[in-house]
Amino acid sequence: MNMATIAMQLRIKGERIVPDLEEACERLHSAEGEMILDFSSVRQIDASAMRAMERLAAAADDNSTKLVLRGTSINVYKVLKLMKLAPRFSFAN
C-alpha cells in the first residue's frame, strides 16, 4: 500500500525569525521526511538568524529531514549562498 505523506509546513515571520526557526527545530522529529519553511515575509537575515539556520540544518541532517525554503527573497538567498548554507536547503517559489 502506497500512502502519500504530507510535509510539515511552518511560516517564518520576518519579525521573529529566530524563535520561528527554533520552533521548527523542535518540531523536526514529527516531520516525516520533509519540512517546508515559508520565508515569504523574511526580507533579510542577521547573524543570530544565520546561527539558528545552521542549527536547524544540522538537526535536519541528524533527523534525515529535507528542508525546503519557500518564497525566499534574493537577498536572503545570497546571504545563504555566501555563508555556504544554500546547499543544505532546497528552494521553491
Backbone hydrogen bonds in HBPLUS format (Angstrom, degrees):
<---DONOR---> <-ACCEPTOR-->    atom                        ^
c    i                          cat <-CA-CA->   ^        H-A-AA   ^      H-
h    n   atom  resd res      DA  || num        DHA   H-A  angle D-A-AA Bond
n    s   type  num  typ     dist DA aas  dist angle  dist       angle   num
A0008-MET N   A0034-GLU O   3.27 MM  26  6.59 146.5  2.39 159.2 150.2     1
A0036-ILE N   A0008-MET O   2.69 MM  28  6.07 167.9  1.70 165.6 169.2     2
A0010-LEU N   A0036-ILE O   2.86 MM  26  6.33 155.7  1.92 163.8 171.8     3
A0038-ASP N   A0010-LEU O   2.78 MM  28  6.12 165.3  1.80 157.3 162.4     4
A0012-ILE N   A0038-ASP O   2.91 MM  26  5.70 171.3  1.92 146.6 149.2     5
A0016-ARG N   A0013-LYS O   3.03 MM   3  5.39 156.0  2.09 112.7 120.3     6
A0020-ASP N   A0016-ARG O   3.14 MM   4  6.20 157.6  2.19 147.7 154.6     7
A0021-LEU N   A0017-ILE O   2.84 MM   4  6.07 154.6  1.90 156.4 164.3     8
A0022-GLU N   A0018-VAL O   2.88 MM   4  6.11 154.2  1.95 154.3 161.8     9
A0023-GLU N   A0019-PRO O   2.94 MM   4  6.17 151.4  2.02 143.4 151.0    10
A0024-ALA N   A0020-ASP O   2.97 MM   4  6.24 153.8  2.04 142.4 149.6    11
A0025-CYS N   A0021-LEU O   2.95 MM   4  6.21 152.5  2.03 143.6 150.8    12
A0026-GLU N   A0022-GLU O   3.02 MM   4  6.33 153.2  2.10 145.8 152.4    13
A0027-ARG N   A0023-GLU O   3.00 MM   4  6.25 140.4  2.16 145.2 156.3    14
A0027-ARG N   A0024-ALA O   3.15 MM   3  5.10 125.7  2.46  92.9 107.0    15
A0028-LEU N   A0025-CYS O   3.37 MM   3  5.33 161.4  2.41 100.6 106.0    16
A0030-SER N   A0027-ARG O   3.06 MM   3  5.68 148.2  2.17 115.6 124.0    17
A0031-ALA N   A0028-LEU O   2.98 MM   3  5.08 154.7  2.04 106.7 114.9    18
A0066-LYS N   A0033-GLY O   2.89 MM  33  6.01 177.8  1.89 132.3 131.7    19
A0035-MET N   A0066-LYS O   2.84 MM  31  6.23 159.1  1.88 170.3 174.2    20
A0068-VAL N   A0035-MET O   2.89 MM  33  6.19 165.0  1.91 160.9 162.9    21
A0037-LEU N   A0068-VAL O   2.73 MM  31  6.06 169.2  1.75 173.3 177.2    22
A0070-ARG N   A0037-LEU O   2.82 MM  33  5.98 169.3  1.83 151.8 155.2    23
A0039-PHE N   A0070-ARG O   2.69 MM  31  5.68 157.1  1.74 160.0 167.1    24
A0042-VAL N   A0039-PHE O   2.98 MM   3  5.27 164.8  2.00 117.6 122.3    25
A0050-MET N   A0046-ASP O   2.95 MM   4  6.27 150.1  2.04 150.2 159.6    26
A0051-ARG N   A0047-ALA O   3.00 MM   4  6.30 155.8  2.06 149.1 154.7    27
A0052-ALA N   A0048-SER O   3.06 MM   4  6.29 155.1  2.12 141.5 148.4    28
A0053-MET N   A0049-ALA O   2.87 MM   4  6.13 148.8  1.97 145.0 153.7    29
A0054-GLU N   A0050-MET O   2.90 MM   4  6.19 151.1  1.99 147.7 155.6    30
A0055-ARG N   A0051-ARG O   2.98 MM   4  6.28 157.8  2.03 149.3 154.7    31
A0056-LEU N   A0052-ALA O   2.93 MM   4  6.13 158.7  1.97 145.3 151.5    32
A0057-ALA N   A0053-MET O   2.88 MM   4  6.05 161.2  1.92 148.1 153.0    33
A0058-ALA N   A0054-GLU O   2.99 MM   4  6.20 156.8  2.04 146.4 152.7    34
A0059-ALA N   A0055-ARG O   2.91 MM   4  6.14 159.8  1.95 150.5 156.2    35
A0060-ALA N   A0056-LEU O   2.85 MM   4  6.05 153.7  1.92 149.3 157.1    36
A0061-ASP N   A0057-ALA O   2.96 MM   4  6.18 152.5  2.03 144.0 151.1    37
A0062-ASP N   A0058-ALA O   3.01 MM   4  6.31 158.5  2.06 147.3 152.8    38
A0063-ASN N   A0059-ALA O   2.95 MM   4  6.13 139.5  2.11 140.8 152.1    39
A0064-SER N   A0060-ALA O   2.86 MM   4  5.77 104.0  2.44 137.5 154.7    40
A0065-THR N   A0060-ALA O   2.86 MM   5  4.84 170.1  1.87 142.2 145.2    41
A0064-SER N   A0061-ASP O   3.20 MM   3  4.99 158.8  2.25  99.2 105.5    42
A0090-SER N   A0067-LEU O   2.88 MM  23  6.20 157.4  1.93 155.4 162.5    43
A0069-LEU N   A0090-SER O   2.76 MM  21  6.15 166.3  1.78 160.6 159.1    44
A0092-ALA N   A0069-LEU O   2.97 MM  23  6.18 155.8  2.03 149.4 148.9    45
A0071-GLY N   A0092-ALA O   3.01 MM  21  6.51 149.5  2.10 147.8 155.2    46
A0077-TYR N   A0073-SER O   2.97 MM   4  6.23 165.7  1.99 154.0 158.5    47
A0078-LYS N   A0074-ILE O   2.89 MM   4  6.04 157.2  1.94 145.5 151.4    48
A0079-VAL N   A0075-ASN O   3.16 MM   4  6.41 155.7  2.22 144.9 150.5    49
A0080-LEU N   A0076-VAL O   2.99 MM   4  6.28 164.2  2.02 154.7 159.1    50
A0081-LYS N   A0077-TYR O   2.85 MM   4  6.08 156.2  1.91 152.2 159.3    51
A0082-LEU N   A0078-LYS O   2.84 MM   4  6.01 160.8  1.87 148.1 153.6    52
A0083-MET N   A0079-VAL O   2.92 MM   4  6.10 154.2  1.99 150.2 156.7    53
A0085-LEU N   A0080-LEU O   2.77 MM   5  4.98 158.3  1.81 161.2 158.1    54
A0086-ALA N   A0080-LEU O   3.19 MM   6  4.98 143.5  2.33 109.8 107.4    55
A0084-LYS N   A0081-LYS O   3.02 MM   3  4.92 157.5  2.07 103.7 109.3    56
A0088-ARG N   A0085-LEU O   2.94 MM   3  5.61 156.3  2.00 124.1 131.6    57
A0089-PHE N   A0086-ALA O   3.11 MM   3  5.63 169.8  2.12 122.9 125.1    58
